[in-house]
Amino acid sequence: MAQGPKQVNINFNLDPNKTKVLYADTCLISNNDHVVVLSFAQVMSDPTQQNIVSRVALTKAQAKDFLKTLNDHLEKFEV
């Protein structure tokens, strides 16, 4: 009888003194054949200017998994 993939528990460490939570007004998405890059920006005092505060690069497979997980999460917790 075939068994599914073995589940692995992963522990994440989060030090709130070292890991900032950044608010973003905008997310710019760029990609090439191998990578998807999410660039998060905040509006500056001049509304026509935005400052990139964080960038995250994902493989296409990771981006697809992220999109599915985000969509599932939003559907589950939407009121």
C-alpha positions as CSV (number, residue, x, y, z in Angstrom):
1,M,0.0,0.0,0.0
2,A,1.4,3.4,-1.0
3,Q,1.9,6.0,1.7
4,G,1.8,9.8,1.3
5,P,4.8,12.0,2.0
6,K,6.1,11.9,5.5
7,Q,5.2,15.1,7.5
8,V,8.1,17.0,9.1
9,N,7.6,19.4,12.0
10,I,9.5,22.6,11.6
11,N,10.2,25.0,14.5
12,F,10.4,28.7,13.7
13,N,12.3,31.1,15.9
14,L,11.1,34.7,16.2
15,D,12.9,37.3,18.2
16,P,10.6,40.3,18.3
17,N,13.6,42.6,19.1
18,K,15.3,41.6,15.8
19,T,12.4,40.9,13.5
20,K,10.6,44.0,12.4
21,V,7.0,44.1,11.2
22,L,6.8,46.5,8.3
23,Y,3.6,48.0,7.0
24,A,3.4,48.2,3.2
25,D,1.1,50.4,1.1
26,T,2.1,48.7,-2.2
27,C,3.5,45.4,-3.4
28,L,5.3,45.4,-6.8
29,I,5.7,42.0,-8.4
30,S,8.4,41.2,-10.9
31,N,9.7,37.9,-12.3
32,N,11.9,36.2,-14.8
33,D,12.0,32.6,-16.0
34,H,13.2,31.3,-12.5
35,V,12.3,33.8,-9.8
36,V,9.3,35.9,-8.6
37,V,10.3,39.0,-6.6
38,L,7.9,40.8,-4.3
39,S,9.0,44.4,-3.5
40,F,7.0,46.1,-0.6
41,A,6.9,49.8,-0.5
42,Q,5.7,52.6,1.9
43,V,4.3,55.9,0.7
44,M,6.6,58.8,1.5
45,S,5.5,62.3,2.6
46,D,5.2,63.1,-1.1
47,P,2.4,60.8,-2.3
48,T,4.1,60.4,-5.7
49,Q,7.1,58.8,-4.0
50,Q,7.3,55.4,-2.4
51,N,10.2,53.8,-0.6
52,I,10.9,50.1,-1.0
53,V,11.3,48.7,2.5
54,S,11.6,45.0,1.9
55,R,12.1,42.5,-1.0
56,V,11.4,38.8,-1.0
57,A,12.5,36.5,-3.8
58,L,10.8,33.1,-4.4
59,T,11.1,30.4,-6.9
60,K,8.0,30.0,-9.1
61,A,7.1,26.8,-7.1
62,Q,7.4,28.7,-3.8
63,A,5.4,31.6,-5.2
64,K,2.6,29.2,-6.2
65,D,2.6,27.6,-2.8
66,F,2.6,31.0,-1.2
67,L,-0.4,32.1,-3.3
68,K,-2.4,29.0,-2.5
69,T,-1.6,29.3,1.3
70,L,-2.5,33.0,1.3
71,N,-5.7,32.4,-0.6
72,D,-6.7,29.5,1.8
73,H,-5.9,31.7,4.8
74,L,-7.9,34.6,3.6
75,E,-10.9,32.5,2.7
76,K,-10.8,30.8,6.1
77,F,-10.7,34.0,8.1
78,E,-12.7,36.3,5.9
79,V,-15.8,37.6,7.7
